[in-house]
């Protein structure tokens, strides 16, 4: 119950602009190398 109230309060604060919404961090993806392609 307490966790649910905290979540509702947090969502309300974000909606009112009191708190910045979290931003997704880009996940680094390794580019395939030509050497790896030749080995297979």
N, CA, C and O atoms as CSV, one atom per row, in Angstrom:
chain,resi,resn,atom,element,x,y,z
A,1,UNK,N,N,0.832,-1.198,0.000
A,1,UNK,CA,C,0.000,0.000,0.000
A,1,UNK,C,C,0.872,1.256,0.000
A,1,UNK,O,O,0.613,2.202,-0.744
A,2,UNK,N,N,1.911,1.255,0.844
A,2,UNK,CA,C,2.790,2.417,0.941
A,2,UNK,C,C,3.547,2.638,-0.374
A,2,UNK,O,O,3.716,3.774,-0.818
A,3,UNK,N,N,4.003,1.530,-0.994
A,3,UNK,CA,C,4.724,1.631,-2.266
A,3,UNK,C,C,3.806,2.179,-3.353
A,3,UNK,O,O,4.236,2.957,-4.204
A,4,UNK,N,N,2.555,1.774,-3.319
A,4,UNK,CA,C,1.585,2.248,-4.321
A,4,UNK,C,C,1.341,3.749,-4.165
A,4,UNK,O,O,1.259,4.467,-5.162
A,5,UNK,N,N,1.226,4.223,-2.940
A,5,UNK,CA,C,1.040,5.654,-2.693
A,5,UNK,C,C,2.268,6.449,-3.136
A,5,UNK,O,O,2.139,7.525,-3.720
A,6,UNK,N,N,3.453,5.918,-2.857
A,6,UNK,CA,C,4.683,6.583,-3.288
A,6,UNK,C,C,4.742,6.694,-4.803
A,6,UNK,O,O,5.133,7.732,-5.337
A,7,UNK,N,N,4.356,5.627,-5.500
A,7,UNK,CA,C,4.365,5.639,-6.960
A,7,UNK,C,C,3.364,6.650,-7.505
A,7,UNK,O,O,3.661,7.368,-8.459
A,8,UNK,N,N,2.189,6.709,-6.907
A,8,UNK,CA,C,1.164,7.661,-7.352
A,8,UNK,C,C,1.630,9.094,-7.111
A,8,UNK,O,O,1.431,9.960,-7.963
A,9,UNK,N,N,2.246,9.350,-5.966
A,9,UNK,CA,C,2.757,10.685,-5.661
A,9,UNK,C,C,3.854,11.079,-6.643
A,9,UNK,O,O,3.903,12.218,-7.108
A,10,UNK,N,N,4.744,10.117,-6.958
A,10,UNK,CA,C,5.840,10.390,-7.891
A,10,UNK,C,C,5.293,10.716,-9.281
A,10,UNK,O,O,5.757,11.652,-9.932
A,11,UNK,N,N,4.296,9.932,-9.738
A,11,UNK,CA,C,3.698,10.183,-11.052
A,11,UNK,C,C,2.999,11.534,-11.089
A,11,UNK,O,O,3.063,12.234,-12.100
A,12,UNK,N,N,2.340,11.907,-10.015
A,12,UNK,CA,C,1.673,13.205,-9.937
A,12,UNK,C,C,2.700,14.331,-9.983
A,12,UNK,O,O,2.498,15.329,-10.674
A,13,UNK,N,N,3.792,14.174,-9.254
A,13,UNK,CA,C,4.842,15.196,-9.238
A,13,UNK,C,C,5.470,15.356,-10.624
A,13,UNK,O,O,5.786,16.472,-11.035
A,14,UNK,N,N,5.651,14.249,-11.343
A,14,UNK,CA,C,6.196,14.310,-12.705
A,14,UNK,C,C,5.191,15.011,-13.613
A,14,UNK,O,O,5.578,15.842,-14.435
A,15,UNK,N,N,3.903,14.685,-13.474
A,15,UNK,CA,C,2.874,15.289,-14.315
A,15,UNK,C,C,2.773,16.798,-14.071
A,15,UNK,O,O,2.494,17.559,-14.997
A,16,UNK,N,N,2.996,17.223,-12.840
A,16,UNK,CA,C,2.927,18.656,-12.514
A,16,UNK,C,C,4.214,19.392,-12.848
A,16,UNK,O,O,4.269,20.620,-12.777
A,17,UNK,N,N,5.249,18.643,-13.210
A,17,UNK,CA,C,6.518,19.261,-13.570
A,17,UNK,C,C,7.415,19.545,-12.386
A,17,UNK,O,O,8.391,20.283,-12.520
A,18,UNK,N,N,7.111,18.980,-11.232
A,18,UNK,CA,C,7.939,19.192,-10.054
A,18,UNK,C,C,9.205,18.341,-10.092
A,18,UNK,O,O,10.236,18.712,-9.530
A,19,UNK,N,N,9.109,17.198,-10.762
A,19,UNK,CA,C,10.234,16.268,-10.875
A,19,UNK,C,C,10.438,15.987,-12.357
A,19,UNK,O,O,9.474,15.822,-13.104
A,20,UNK,N,N,11.714,15.932,-12.784
A,20,UNK,CA,C,11.999,15.594,-14.176
A,20,UNK,C,C,11.807,14.097,-14.381
A,20,UNK,O,O,12.279,13.294,-13.576
A,21,UNK,N,N,11.119,13.718,-15.452
A,21,UNK,CA,C,10.960,12.281,-15.707
A,21,UNK,C,C,12.311,11.654,-16.049
A,21,UNK,O,O,13.173,12.323,-16.619
A,22,UNK,N,N,12.505,10.388,-15.710
A,22,UNK,CA,C,13.787,9.745,-16.005
A,22,UNK,C,C,13.991,9.628,-17.511
A,22,UNK,O,O,13.041,9.399,-18.260
A,23,UNK,N,N,15.224,9.784,-17.942
A,23,UNK,CA,C,15.547,9.663,-19.362
A,23,UNK,C,C,16.256,8.337,-19.580
A,23,UNK,O,O,17.101,7.921,-18.787
A,24,UNK,N,N,15.894,7.691,-20.667
A,24,UNK,CA,C,16.514,6.410,-20.991
A,24,UNK,C,C,17.938,6.651,-21.480
A,24,UNK,O,O,18.192,7.556,-22.275
A,25,UNK,N,N,18.855,5.831,-20.993
A,25,UNK,CA,C,20.242,5.915,-21.421
A,25,UNK,C,C,20.432,5.002,-22.629
A,25,UNK,O,O,19.972,3.860,-22.618
A,26,UNK,N,N,21.105,5.492,-23.672
A,26,UNK,CA,C,21.347,4.610,-24.815
A,26,UNK,C,C,22.301,3.487,-24.437
A,26,UNK,O,O,23.271,3.692,-23.708
A,27,UNK,N,N,22.009,2.310,-24.940
A,27,UNK,CA,C,22.845,1.147,-24.658
A,27,UNK,C,C,23.882,1.035,-25.767
A,27,UNK,O,O,23.515,0.941,-26.938
A,28,UNK,N,N,25.169,1.042,-25.424
A,28,UNK,CA,C,26.189,0.940,-26.471
A,28,UNK,C,C,26.156,-0.432,-27.142
A,28,UNK,O,O,26.124,-1.466,-26.474
A,29,UNK,N,N,26.164,-0.422,-28.459
A,29,UNK,CA,C,26.154,-1.665,-29.229
A,29,UNK,C,C,27.433,-1.695,-30.046
A,29,UNK,O,O,27.755,-0.744,-30.758
A,30,UNK,N,N,28.149,-2.790,-29.936
A,30,UNK,CA,C,29.410,-2.911,-30.675
A,30,UNK,C,C,29.112,-3.139,-32.147
A,30,UNK,O,O,28.270,-3.962,-32.505
A,31,UNK,N,N,29.804,-2.409,-32.982
A,31,UNK,CA,C,29.655,-2.586,-34.426
A,31,UNK,C,C,30.374,-3.858,-34.834
A,31,UNK,O,O,31.475,-4.126,-34.352
A,32,UNK,N,N,29.771,-4.646,-35.713
A,32,UNK,CA,C,30.456,-5.875,-36.163
A,32,UNK,C,C,31.702,-5.516,-36.953
A,32,UNK,O,O,31.673,-4.642,-37.819
A,33,UNK,N,N,32.786,-6.191,-36.649
A,33,UNK,CA,C,34.054,-5.929,-37.319
A,33,UNK,C,C,34.189,-6.853,-38.523
A,33,UNK,O,O,33.622,-7.945,-38.551
A,34,UNK,N,N,34.930,-6.411,-39.490
A,34,UNK,CA,C,35.136,-7.227,-40.679
A,34,UNK,C,C,35.918,-8.491,-40.339
A,34,UNK,O,O,35.680,-9.546,-40.926
A,35,UNK,N,N,36.858,-8.386,-39.385
A,35,UNK,CA,C,37.668,-9.542,-39.010
A,35,UNK,C,C,36.792,-10.653,-38.451
A,35,UNK,O,O,37.012,-11.828,-38.747
A,36,UNK,N,N,35.786,-10.282,-37.631
A,36,UNK,CA,C,34.893,-11.291,-37.053
A,36,UNK,C,C,34.096,-11.985,-38.157
A,36,UNK,O,O,33.813,-13.179,-38.055
A,37,UNK,N,N,33.737,-11.261,-39.193
A,37,UNK,CA,C,32.970,-11.827,-40.288
A,37,UNK,C,C,33.817,-12.842,-41.062
A,37,UNK,O,O,33.310,-13.880,-41.488
A,38,UNK,N,N,35.086,-12.546,-41.238
A,38,UNK,CA,C,35.967,-13.437,-41.997
A,38,UNK,C,C,36.227,-14.740,-41.281
A,38,UNK,O,O,36.436,-15.772,-41.919
A,39,UNK,N,N,36.217,-14.705,-39.964
A,39,UNK,CA,C,36.517,-15.913,-39.187
A,39,UNK,C,C,35.401,-16.942,-39.281
A,39,UNK,O,O,35.647,-18.143,-39.167
A,40,UNK,N,N,34.182,-16.477,-39.486
A,40,UNK,CA,C,33.032,-17.413,-39.456
A,40,UNK,C,C,32.814,-18.105,-40.749
A,40,UNK,O,O,31.892,-18.913,-40.869
